Structures are given as C-alpha cells and as structure tokens.
C-alpha cells in the first residue's frame, strides 16, 4: 500500500476526465483532486491520506453514472436533478458510513491503537443527517490559534491573540494574498505545527511546548515564503472542519 501511495504522490502521467465537467486532465493526482475541490466543491479528504486514487475516482464515476448521490446514496431520475440535489444539500462528499471507502484512506491501514482519525472517522461526528450536521457545526464553532491551543469563538479576537502573543498579524501579513492562498497558508501552518515542525527553519521538536518556545524565542512565527505554501496539496485541510477556514473572510484590521 505504501509503495502505491508514494507512486501516486509523485507520478505526473495521471490522466482522467473530470467527473463534473469536460476537462481532460493530465498531471499529478493531487492537482486533479484540487480541481475537484476548488472548481466543483467535491471534498474527498486530505490527498496525502488517499491511496488507490484511480480506483476511487472510477468508482465515484460509476456511482454518478448510476444517478446516485455520493453521500445519501439516493437515486435520481436524471443527471441534472442529481447535480442539483448534491449542490443544494452539500452532498459532494462520500458517505462516511459506507465501509467500501475505507480502503482508499491510508490511515485505515495503521494499527488501530495508533491510528489517526481518517476522513470516515471524522465525518461520523454528527453527519448522520443534514440537520444533525448543522447542529453539530453550530455547537463546535470554536476557532483554535494557528500556533497554540488558545481558542475563541470570535475570529478577530483570536487574531488579536496571535498578534500579541505570537507576533503574527494575520490581516497585515495576508492582505496581499487571494482567498485560496490564505486557505493554503492556514493549512500549511496547521500541518507544520501538527508535525511539531517550525514553519520557518523546519526544525522538528519533541513536544508542542518545545516548538512554541523555539518559535517565540527566534521570531519564527513569521510569514513563510509563498513558494513553500502556495502548493495544490495545501488546498486540503490538515484537520477536517477547521473553523479558522470558515471565518477567513470575516477577518478585519
């Protein structure tokens, strides 16, 4: 499985027609997944957690050709009705209770005791119905700092915290970026902090406290180079339902 996953990450000869438009794609699989996410709002999870991508896309294609919704798995009379349903209900994601999809997420191959939550695991949190998902989302709207465990329900108060404690003024540092570049910046920082790795010098530490201390002391809570984070892989969140991303357009000076 790991060999296949590594091949899929680096192979540039992938060819596949888009499931939702006439694009004949050729290139890396992560770029194809980025196209699905940004152009069609199709969320299949972090591309670094995916494996057997070709098979997954082909399976999804067969489901859609059968006029079946990916999420609720209801069947519709024609393609336009199906597309309308999936758009309005935000059902452009897989059914988390369908175990058939488990094989396409690498985290499911790890030992149970040390396994990180997969897309399916995380999707089960309150997504048994649209109403339950909405209720869960409203309750769990706490936004967490990019650099430490501090949280707040107000994105601008959280940004004041980041500016005063971490000397990272999100508004000033990102006002020249477009929306998608800001998304990728947040996802890049989240990934580095999750890996206990400095976003500037990329040194790795033994604990979150050690990493935070290093970044504070060295002033490494700074804006990374655009070429570092402006990559297709960072279209996808490190953590599913990251509330920081939901409030990006609400950040002001």
C-alpha positions in Angstrom: 0.0 0.0 0.0 2.8 2.5 0.9 4.6 1.9 -2.4 1.4 2.5 -4.3 0.7 5.7 -2.3 4.2 7.0 -2.9 3.9 6.3 -6.6 0.6 8.2 -6.7 2.1 11.2 -4.9 4.9 11.6 -7.4 3.6 10.3 -10.7 2.9 13.0 -13.3 1.4 10.9 -16.0 -2.0 10.5 -14.5 -4.9 11.0 -17.0 -8.5 11.2 -16.1 -11.6 13.1 -17.3 -13.2 15.3 -14.7 -16.3 13.8 -13.1 -18.2 17.1 -13.3 -17.0 19.0 -16.4 -15.4 18.4 -19.8 -11.8 18.8 -18.5 -9.4 16.1 -19.8 -6.9 16.2 -17.0 -3.2 15.1 -17.2 -0.7 15.6 -14.4 -0.5 14.8 -10.7 -3.3 13.2 -8.8 -3.2 15.9 -6.1 -3.8 18.5 -8.8 -6.8 16.6 -10.1 -8.2 16.4 -6.5 -7.5 20.1 -6.1 -9.6 20.8 -9.3 -12.5 18.8 -7.9 -12.3 20.7 -4.6 -11.8 24.2 -5.9 -13.9 24.1 -9.1 -16.7 21.7 -8.0 -16.6 21.8 -4.2 -16.0 18.0 -4.1 -14.4 17.0 -0.8 -12.7 13.6 -0.7 -10.3 14.4 2.2 -6.6 15.2 2.5 -4.8 13.9 -0.7 -1.9 12.7 1.4 -4.3 10.3 3.2 -5.6 8.9 -0.1 -4.5 5.7 -1.8 -5.7 3.8 -4.9 -6.9 7.2 -6.2 -7.6 5.9 -9.7 -9.9 3.2 -8.4 -11.7 5.6 -6.1 -12.4 8.1 -8.9 -13.6 5.3 -11.2 -15.9 4.0 -8.5 -17.3 7.5 -7.9 -17.8 7.9 -11.6 -19.9 4.7 -11.7 -22.0 5.9 -8.8 -22.7 9.1 -10.5 -23.4 7.4 -13.8 -26.0 5.3 -11.9 -27.6 8.7 -10.9 -26.9 8.0 -7.2 -25.9 10.6 -4.7 -22.4 10.0 -3.1 -23.5 11.0 0.4 -27.1 10.0 1.0 -27.0 7.3 -1.8 -30.5 8.2 -3.1 -31.1 7.6 -6.8 -32.5 10.4 -9.1 -34.3 10.3 -12.4 -31.6 12.3 -14.4 -28.1 13.8 -14.1 -29.3 17.4 -13.7 -31.6 16.5 -10.8 -28.8 14.6 -9.1 -26.3 17.5 -9.6 -28.9 20.0 -8.2 -29.5 17.8 -5.2 -25.8 17.3 -4.4 -25.2 21.0 -4.7 -28.1 22.2 -2.6 -27.6 19.6 0.1 -23.8 19.9 0.1 -23.6 16.1 -0.6 -20.4 16.3 -2.7 -18.6 14.1 -0.3 -18.6 10.3 0.3 -20.9 8.5 2.7 -18.9 8.1 5.9 -20.9 5.0 7.0 -20.1 3.1 3.7 -17.2 0.9 4.7 -16.4 0.3 1.0 -14.5 3.6 1.0 -12.2 2.6 3.9 -9.6 1.1 1.6 -8.9 4.4 -0.1 -7.7 6.1 3.2 -4.2 5.2 4.2 -4.8 5.9 7.9 -7.2 2.9 7.9 -4.2 0.6 7.3 -2.4 1.6 10.5 -2.7 -0.3 13.8 -6.0 0.5 15.5 -4.3 1.8 18.7 -2.1 4.3 16.9 -4.3 5.2 14.0 -5.1 8.9 13.4 -8.8 9.7 12.5 -9.5 9.1 8.9 -11.9 11.1 6.8 -14.5 8.5 7.6 -13.9 8.6 11.3 -14.1 12.4 11.4 -17.1 12.5 9.1 -19.1 10.4 11.5 -19.1 13.3 14.0 -22.7 14.5 13.6 -23.1 13.8 9.9 -25.9 11.2 10.0 -28.3 13.8 8.6 -28.1 17.3 7.2 -29.9 18.6 10.3 -27.6 16.8 12.8 -24.6 18.1 10.8 -25.8 21.7 11.0 -26.5 21.3 14.8 -23.0 19.9 15.4 -21.3 22.5 13.3 -23.1 25.3 15.2 -22.0 23.8 18.6 -18.4 23.1 17.6 -17.6 26.6 16.2 -14.6 27.3 18.4 -11.6 28.6 16.4 -8.2 27.5 17.5 -5.0 29.5 17.2 -2.6 28.5 14.5 0.3 28.3 16.9 -1.0 27.2 20.3 -4.1 25.7 22.0 -5.8 29.0 22.7 -9.3 29.2 21.2 -12.1 31.7 20.8 -15.5 31.9 19.0 -14.6 35.3 17.5 -12.0 35.1 14.7 -10.9 38.7 15.2 -10.3 38.2 18.9 -8.3 35.2 18.1 -6.2 37.2 15.6 -5.6 39.8 18.3 -4.2 36.9 20.4 -2.0 35.7 17.6 -0.7 39.2 17.0 0.0 39.9 20.7 1.3 36.5 21.8 2.9 35.2 18.6 3.6 38.5 16.8 1.7 37.1 13.8 -0.7 39.8 12.5 -2.8 37.6 10.2 -4.6 40.5 8.5 -1.4 42.6 7.7 0.6 39.6 6.6 -2.0 38.1 4.3 -3.9 41.1 2.9 -1.9 40.8 -0.4 -2.9 37.1 -0.8 -6.0 36.0 -2.6 -8.6 33.8 -0.7 -7.1 30.5 -1.9 -3.6 31.4 -0.9 -4.8 32.3 2.6 -6.5 28.9 2.7 -3.3 27.2 1.7 -1.3 29.3 4.2 -3.5 28.2 7.1 -3.4 24.5 6.0 0.4 24.7 5.7 0.9 26.2 9.2 -1.6 23.6 10.7 0.4 20.8 9.1 3.8 22.0 10.3 2.5 22.6 13.9 0.9 19.1 13.9 4.2 17.6 12.8 6.0 19.6 15.6 8.0 21.3 12.9 8.9 25.0 12.8 7.2 26.8 9.9 10.4 28.9 9.2 13.5 26.7 9.8 11.7 23.4 9.7 13.4 22.0 12.8 11.4 19.3 14.5 10.8 19.2 18.2 9.8 16.6 20.8 6.8 18.5 22.1 4.4 21.3 21.3 5.7 23.3 24.2 9.3 23.0 22.9 8.2 24.0 19.4 6.2 27.0 20.7 9.2 28.1 22.8 11.6 27.9 19.9 9.3 29.9 17.6 8.7 32.6 20.2 12.4 32.9 21.0 13.6 33.0 17.4 10.7 35.0 16.0 9.9 32.2 13.6 6.1 32.8 13.8 6.6 34.7 10.6 5.2 34.7 7.1 6.7 31.7 5.1 7.8 32.1 1.5 4.9 32.0 -0.9 6.5 29.1 -2.9 6.5 27.0 0.3 2.8 27.0 0.9 1.2 28.0 -2.4 1.1 24.4 -3.5 -2.0 22.3 -4.6 -1.6 19.9 -1.6 -2.5 22.7 0.8 -5.9 23.2 -0.7 -6.9 20.4 1.7 -7.2 21.0 5.5 -5.0 19.2 7.9 -8.0 18.8 10.2 -11.5 18.3 8.9 -13.9 21.2 9.7 -11.2 23.6 10.7 -13.2 26.6 11.9 -10.4 29.0 11.1 -11.0 28.4 7.4 -14.7 29.0 7.8 -14.1 32.6 9.1 -11.3 33.7 6.7 -13.4 36.3 5.0 -14.5 37.8 8.4 -11.0 38.8 9.4 -10.5 42.6 9.5 -7.9 45.0 10.7 
